[in-house]
Amino acid sequence: MKKILLALLMFLATVAANAAPLKIANVAAPAINCVFSTSCSVRVKDTKEDFTLSNGGKGVLQTRTFKGADGSPAEGLLAYEYRLDLTDAVGAKPACID
C-alpha cells in the first residue's frame, strides 16, 4: 500500500512540475465564440455527469469544450466551460460534494 501511495505521489509531483499556469480571461457569450472562430460560431462537445451529495441530494456537472479554429485568435487552443447544476441539491441538512 505504501509503495502504491509513493508511486502516486511521484506521478503527481511530475505532472505538477510540468504544468503551465492557465490564462484566465473574463468573457461573455457570444463574444467568446469570435475568439475561437473567424465566423463567430463554434462546434462544441458537451458531456455531463450526475453525482450524489452527502445529504442524498443530486447534482449534475456539465462540461463543454471547443477548439480554436484555424485563423482565429485562439487557433489550436482549447476552451473548457463548466456548469454545476444543484437544482436537486435540497435537503434537511447541509450538503457536501464527496
N, C-alpha and C positions, 0 to 999 in steps of 0.2 A: 504494500500500500504506500509506504514512504517513497519507494522508487517511482511509482506512478505519479505521485504528487510532485516530486522533484522534477521529473521529466516535463510535466505540465507547466510548472513554474519556469523552467528553462525555455520552453517553447514560447510562453507568453512574454518573457523578457526579450527574446529575439524579435518577436513581432513588434513589440513596443519600441525597440531600438531602431527599427526600420520604418516606423510610422512617420509620416509627414503631417504637419499641422494642417487642419482643414481651413479653407477660406469660407467664412460665413458672410452672406450678403442678405440684407433686408430687402425683399422684393414683394411685389403684389401681382396677382393674376389679373389679366392675362399678359401683362408686360413681360413676365419671366419667359414666356414662350418665345419672344423675339430674340432673347439672348441665345437660345438653343436652336433656333431655326430661322433661316432668312425669310421664310414665308409666315413667320409667327404662329405656326401650327406644329405641334409635336405629337408624336405617336408614343403613348405611354403604356407601361406594363403595370397592372395593378395586381397585388396579392393581398390576402387577408388571413388573419389567424385569430380564432376565438381563444379566449383564456378565461380561467375561473379565478375569482378573487377569494381572499381568505374568509370572507363572510358569506360565501356562496353565491354572490353576485357574479355577473358575467360582463366581459368586455371584449372589444374587437380592436385589433391593431391592423390598420391598413397601411400598406407600403406602396408608393408609386415611384417608379423610376423612369427616366428618359435620358437619351443620349444627345449630345450636341452634334448637329448635322454639319456636313462639310460646308465650309464657307461662313459659318456662324461664329459669333464672338466666343462661344463655348465649344468650338469644334473639338471633338474627341473626349470631352469631359462628360461626367455623368451627374444627373440631378437625382436626389433622393428626397422624397416628401413622405412624412409620416403623419398619420391621423389616428388618434386614440379615441374610440367611441365608448364612453362609460354610461350610456343611457340606461342600461340594465344593472348598474352597479349599486343599486339601493339595498339597504339592509338595516337591521336594528342596531348593529354595531359598526364602527369604522372598518373600512376595508383596506387591505394591502395587496399589491400585486406581487405574488410569490414567484 
